[in-house]
Structures are given as C-alpha cells and as structure tokens.
Amino acid sequence: MKLTGDRNQCPGCGQYFNSSHAFDKHRAGQHKDNGRYCLDRVEMVKAGMVLGSDGFWRGSEMPKHLHEVTA
C-alpha cells in the first residue's frame, strides 16, 4: 500500500492508518515502562475507528452529510 501525505503503517502491528491521529488513537497504555500497546481490530471498532475500503484505518466514520458532498 502506498504511504503518502500523513498516511502511515504501525511498525508494531502492521496496520495502515489514514492519519497520525488515527495511528495515535490505536495506541493505548502508559508510556512509562514501555507499557504502550496496539489496540486490536475489535478494540479499534469499539473506539469508533473505521477500516476504509482502501485498507486504511480512520479515526472515525465520515459524517453522512460530508460523505454526500465528496461523493
């Protein structure tokens, strides 16, 4: 998958993210004592994240009124 702009891939879990915001949202735990970890797919969905048809996770679903404007 092509990483352009703010798109990125997590070196820990290998998932792809549409933005740094989405990447940050999938990380949990405390920074202290290397306690950070990646949310799994179920946890990301519970957190409101959406896997796009392009294979990139997004921090949230696009509001319907905005989707209609860009479609």
DSSP file (Angstrom, degrees, kcal/mol; ACC not computed):
  #  RESIDUE AA STRUCTURE BP1 BP2  ACC     N-H-->O    O-->H-N    N-H-->O    O-->H-N    TCO  KAPPA ALPHA  PHI   PSI    X-CA   Y-CA   Z-CA
    1    1 A M              0   0    0      0, 0.0     2,-0.5     0, 0.0    54,-0.0   0.000 360.0 360.0 360.0 143.0    0.0    0.0    0.0
    2    2 A K        -     0   0    0      1,-0.0     2,-0.8     6,-0.0     6,-0.0  -0.654 360.0-152.4 -85.5 126.4    1.3    3.4   -0.9
    3    3 A L        +     0   0    0     -2,-0.5     2,-0.3     4,-0.0     6,-0.1  -0.860  31.2 154.3-100.4 106.9    2.1    5.7    2.1
    4    4 A T    >   -     0   0    0     -2,-0.8     3,-2.2     4,-0.1     2,-0.1  -0.888  52.4  -7.2-128.1 160.1    1.6    9.4    1.0
    5    5 A G  T 3  S-     0   0    0     -2,-0.3    14,-0.1     1,-0.3    -2,-0.0  -0.349 131.9 -18.5  59.1-126.4    0.9   12.5    2.9
    6    6 A D  T 3  S+     0   0    0     12,-0.2    -1,-0.3    -2,-0.1     2,-0.1   0.349 103.3 121.5 -96.0   4.6    0.0   11.7    6.5
    7    7 A R    <   +     0   0    0     -3,-2.2     2,-0.3    12,-0.1    11,-0.2  -0.389  38.0 167.9 -68.9 146.5   -0.7    8.0    5.9
    8    8 A N  E     -A   17   0A   0      9,-2.3     9,-3.3    11,-0.1     2,-0.4  -0.960  31.9-128.0-154.3 168.5    1.4    5.6    7.9
    9    9 A Q  E     -A   16   0A   0     -2,-0.3     7,-0.2     7,-0.2     6,-0.1  -0.981  28.3-120.3-124.8 136.4    1.9    2.0    9.0
   10   10 A C     >  -     0   0    0      5,-2.6     4,-1.6    -2,-0.4    28,-0.0  -0.616  12.3-153.3 -75.7 125.9    2.4    0.9   12.6
   11   11 A P  T  4 S+     0   0    0      0, 0.0    -1,-0.2     0, 0.0     0, 0.0   0.713  92.3  53.0 -70.9 -18.1    5.7   -0.9   13.0
   12   12 A G  T  4 S+     0   0    0      3,-0.1    -2,-0.0     1,-0.1    26,-0.0   0.944 127.7  10.7 -81.4 -51.7    4.2   -2.9   15.9
   13   13 A C  T  4 S-     0   0    0      2,-0.1    -1,-0.1    26,-0.0    -4,-0.0   0.584  91.4-126.5-108.1 -13.7    1.0   -4.4   14.5
   14   14 A G     <  +     0   0    0     -4,-1.6     2,-0.0     1,-0.3     0, 0.0   0.435  58.1 143.3  84.4  -1.7    1.4   -3.7   10.8
   15   15 A Q        -     0   0    0     -6,-0.1    -5,-2.6     1,-0.1     2,-0.3  -0.355  46.9-125.8 -71.8 154.4   -1.9   -2.0   10.3
   16   16 A Y  E     -A    9   0A   0     39,-0.5    41,-2.8    -7,-0.2     2,-0.4  -0.809  22.0-160.8-103.4 143.0   -2.3    1.0    8.0
   17   17 A F  E     -Ab   8  57A   0     -9,-3.3    -9,-2.3    -2,-0.3    41,-0.2  -0.963  22.1-143.6-129.7 141.9   -3.7    4.4    9.1
   18   18 A N  S    S+     0   0    0     39,-3.1     2,-0.3    -2,-0.4   -12,-0.2   0.659  85.6   5.6 -75.0 -17.3   -5.1    7.3    7.1
   19   19 A S  S  > S-     0   0    0     38,-0.4     4,-2.1   -11,-0.1   -11,-0.1  -0.979  73.4-106.1-158.5 164.9   -3.5    9.9    9.5
   20   20 A S  H  > S+     0   0    0     -2,-0.3     4,-3.0     2,-0.2     5,-0.2   0.855 119.6  59.2 -64.1 -34.5   -1.3   10.3   12.5
   21   21 A H  H  > S+     0   0    0      2,-0.2     4,-2.2     1,-0.2    -1,-0.2   0.936 106.7  45.5 -59.2 -47.4   -4.5   11.0   14.5
   22   22 A A  H  > S+     0   0    0      2,-0.2     4,-1.3     1,-0.2    -1,-0.2   0.907 112.7  51.3 -63.9 -41.6   -5.8    7.5   13.6
   23   23 A F  H >< S+     0   0    0     -4,-2.1     3,-0.7     1,-0.2     4,-0.4   0.948 111.1  47.4 -58.8 -49.1   -2.4    6.0   14.4
   24   24 A D  H >< S+     0   0    0     -4,-3.0     3,-1.2     1,-0.2    -1,-0.2   0.867 107.3  57.6 -61.3 -36.8   -2.3    7.7   17.8
   25   25 A K  H 3< S+     0   0    0     -4,-2.2    -1,-0.2     1,-0.3    -2,-0.2   0.796 101.6  55.9 -65.6 -28.0   -5.9    6.6   18.6
   26   26 A H  T << S+     0   0    0     -4,-1.3    13,-3.1    -3,-0.7     2,-0.4   0.522  92.9  85.1 -84.4  -3.5   -5.0    2.9   18.1
   27   27 A R  E <   +D   38   0B   0     -3,-1.2     2,-0.3    -4,-0.4    11,-0.2  -0.812  57.6 172.2 -99.2 139.1   -2.2    3.1   20.7
   28   28 A A  E     +D   37   0B   0      9,-2.7     9,-2.2    -2,-0.4     2,-0.1  -0.830  27.4  54.9-137.1 173.0   -3.1    2.6   24.4
   29   29 A G  S    S-     0   0    0     -2,-0.3     2,-0.3     7,-0.2     7,-0.2  -0.176  84.0 -50.6  91.3 174.6   -1.4    2.2   27.7
   30   30 A Q      > -     0   0    0      5,-0.4     5,-0.8     2,-0.1    -2,-0.1  -0.600  31.7-139.8 -88.7 144.8    1.1    4.2   29.6
   31   31 A H  T > 5S+     0   0    0     -2,-0.3     3,-1.4     4,-0.2     5,-0.2   0.812  78.0 100.5 -68.3 -30.0    4.4    5.5   28.2
   32   32 A K  G > 5S+     0   0    0      1,-0.3     3,-1.0     2,-0.2    -2,-0.1  -0.311  95.4   2.3 -60.9 136.5    6.1    4.6   31.5
   33   33 A D  G 3 5S-     0   0    0      1,-0.2    -1,-0.3     2,-0.1    -2,-0.1   0.789 124.7 -71.4  57.2  32.8    8.0    1.3   31.5
   34   34 A N  G < 5S+     0   0    0     -3,-1.4    -1,-0.2     1,-0.1    -2,-0.2   0.881  86.3 151.4  56.0  42.7    7.2    0.7   27.8
   35   35 A G    < < +     0   0    0     -3,-1.0    -5,-0.4    -5,-0.8    -4,-0.2   0.290  26.7 117.3 -89.7  10.2    3.6    0.0   28.6
   36   36 A R        +     0   0    0     -7,-0.2     2,-0.3    -5,-0.2    -7,-0.2  -0.510  37.5 169.9 -78.7 147.2    2.2    1.1   25.2
   37   37 A Y  E     -D   28   0B   0     -9,-2.2    -9,-2.7    -2,-0.2     2,-0.3  -0.964  33.8-101.2-150.5 165.4    0.4   -1.4   23.0
   38   38 A C  E     -D   27   0B   0     -2,-0.3   -11,-0.2   -11,-0.2     2,-0.2  -0.713  32.4-124.1 -90.8 137.3   -1.7   -1.6   19.9
   39   39 A L        -     0   0    0    -13,-3.1     2,-0.1    -2,-0.3   -13,-0.0  -0.523  29.1-124.8 -70.2 147.2   -5.5   -2.0   20.0
   40   40 A D     >  -     0   0    0     -2,-0.2     4,-2.5     1,-0.1     5,-0.2  -0.340  33.9 -90.1 -84.8 177.4   -6.7   -5.0   18.1
   41   41 A R  H  > S+     0   0    0      1,-0.2     4,-2.2     2,-0.2     5,-0.2   0.887 127.0  49.4 -57.6 -43.5   -9.4   -4.7   15.3
   42   42 A V  H  > S+     0   0    0      1,-0.2     4,-2.3     2,-0.2    -1,-0.2   0.916 112.3  48.3 -63.5 -43.1  -12.3   -5.2   17.7
   43   43 A E  H  > S+     0   0    0      2,-0.2     4,-1.6     1,-0.2    -1,-0.2   0.872 109.6  52.8 -65.8 -37.4  -11.0   -2.6   20.2
   44   44 A M  H  <>S+     0   0    0     -4,-2.5     5,-2.6     2,-0.2    -1,-0.2   0.921 109.9  47.9 -64.9 -42.5  -10.4   -0.1   17.3
   45   45 A V  H ><5S+     0   0    0     -4,-2.2     3,-1.9     1,-0.2    -2,-0.2   0.922 110.1  52.5 -63.2 -43.2  -14.0   -0.5   16.2
   46   46 A K  H 3<5S+     0   0    0     -4,-2.3    -1,-0.2     1,-0.3    -2,-0.2   0.821 104.9  56.8 -60.8 -30.4  -15.2   -0.1   19.8
   47   47 A A  T 3<5S-     0   0    0     -4,-1.6    -1,-0.3    -5,-0.2    -2,-0.2   0.415 126.9-101.9 -81.4   2.0  -13.2    3.1   19.9
   48   48 A G  T < 5S+     0   0    0     -3,-1.9    13,-0.4     1,-0.3    -3,-0.2   0.530  74.4 143.8  92.2   6.6  -15.1    4.4   16.9
   49   49 A M      < -     0   0    0     -5,-2.6     2,-0.4    -6,-0.2    -1,-0.3  -0.451  34.9-150.9 -80.5 155.5  -12.5    3.8   14.3
   50   50 A V  E     -C   58   0A   0      8,-1.8     8,-2.8    10,-0.2     2,-0.7  -0.987  11.0-137.7-131.0 134.4  -13.4    2.6   10.8
   51   51 A L  E     -C   57   0A   0     -2,-0.4     6,-0.2     6,-0.2   -34,-0.1  -0.836  30.6-141.3 -90.3 115.1  -11.5    0.5    8.3
   52   52 A G    >   -     0   0    0      4,-2.6     3,-2.2    -2,-0.7     9,-0.0  -0.246  23.1-108.1 -74.0 163.0  -11.9    2.1    4.9
   53   53 A S  T 3  S+     0   0    0      1,-0.3    -1,-0.1     2,-0.1    -2,-0.0   0.682 119.5  64.0 -63.6 -16.8  -12.4    0.2    1.6
   54   54 A D  T 3  S-     0   0    0      2,-0.2    -1,-0.3   -53,-0.0     3,-0.1   0.447 119.9-108.5 -85.5  -0.8   -8.8    1.3    0.8
   55   55 A G  S <  S+     0   0    0     -3,-2.2   -39,-0.5     1,-0.3     2,-0.4   0.480  80.7 122.9  89.0   2.3   -7.4   -0.7    3.7
   56   56 A F        -     0   0    0    -41,-0.1    -4,-2.6   -39,-0.1    -1,-0.3  -0.844  59.6-128.8-101.9 133.1   -6.6    2.3    5.9
   57   57 A W  E     -bC  17  51A   0    -41,-2.8   -39,-3.1    -2,-0.4   -38,-0.4  -0.542  22.7-156.6 -74.4 143.0   -8.0    2.8    9.4
   58   58 A R  E     - C   0  50A   0     -8,-2.8    -8,-1.8    -2,-0.2     3,-0.1  -0.889  24.6-122.0-119.3 152.9   -9.6    6.1   10.1
   59   59 A G  S    S-     0   0    0     -2,-0.3     2,-0.3   -10,-0.2    -1,-0.1   0.757  90.9 -10.3 -65.8 -25.4  -10.1    7.8   13.5
   60   60 A S  S    S-     0   0    0    -10,-0.1     2,-0.2   -11,-0.1   -11,-0.2  -0.975  83.4 -81.5-163.7 166.6  -13.8    7.9   13.0
   61   61 A E        -     0   0    0    -13,-0.4     3,-0.1    -2,-0.3   -12,-0.0  -0.544  50.5-107.9 -76.3 142.0  -16.5    7.5   10.3
   62   62 A M        -     0   0    0     -2,-0.2    -1,-0.1     1,-0.1     5,-0.1  -0.519  41.4-104.9 -68.1 131.0  -17.1   10.4    8.0
   63   63 A P    >>  -     0   0    0      0, 0.0     4,-2.1     0, 0.0     3,-0.9  -0.295  27.9-120.3 -56.4 142.2  -20.4   12.2    8.8
   64   64 A K  H 3> S+     0   0    0      1,-0.3     4,-2.1     2,-0.2     5,-0.2   0.859 111.1  56.2 -54.9 -41.3  -23.0   11.3    6.2
   65   65 A H  H 3> S+     0   0    0      1,-0.2     4,-0.9     2,-0.2    -1,-0.3   0.838 110.6  44.9 -65.3 -30.9  -23.5   14.9    5.2
   66   66 A L  H <> S+     0   0    0     -3,-0.9     4,-1.9     2,-0.2    -1,-0.2   0.855 109.2  56.1 -76.9 -35.9  -19.8   15.3    4.4
   67   67 A H  H  X S+     0   0    0     -4,-2.1     4,-1.5     1,-0.2    -2,-0.2   0.892 105.2  52.5 -61.7 -39.5  -19.7   12.0    2.5
   68   68 A E  H  < S+     0   0    0     -4,-2.1    -1,-0.2     1,-0.2    -2,-0.2   0.850 108.4  51.0 -65.3 -34.7  -22.5   13.1    0.2
   69   69 A V  H  < S+     0   0    0     -4,-0.9    -1,-0.2     1,-0.2    -2,-0.2   0.876 115.6  40.5 -70.0 -38.5  -20.6   16.3   -0.6
   70   70 A T  H  <        0   0    0     -4,-1.9    -2,-0.2     1,-0.2    -1,-0.2   0.625 360.0 360.0 -88.4 -13.3  -17.4   14.4   -1.5
   71   71 A A     <        0   0    0     -4,-1.5    -1,-0.2    -5,-0.2    -2,-0.1   0.480 360.0 360.0 -78.8 360.0  -19.0   11.5   -3.4
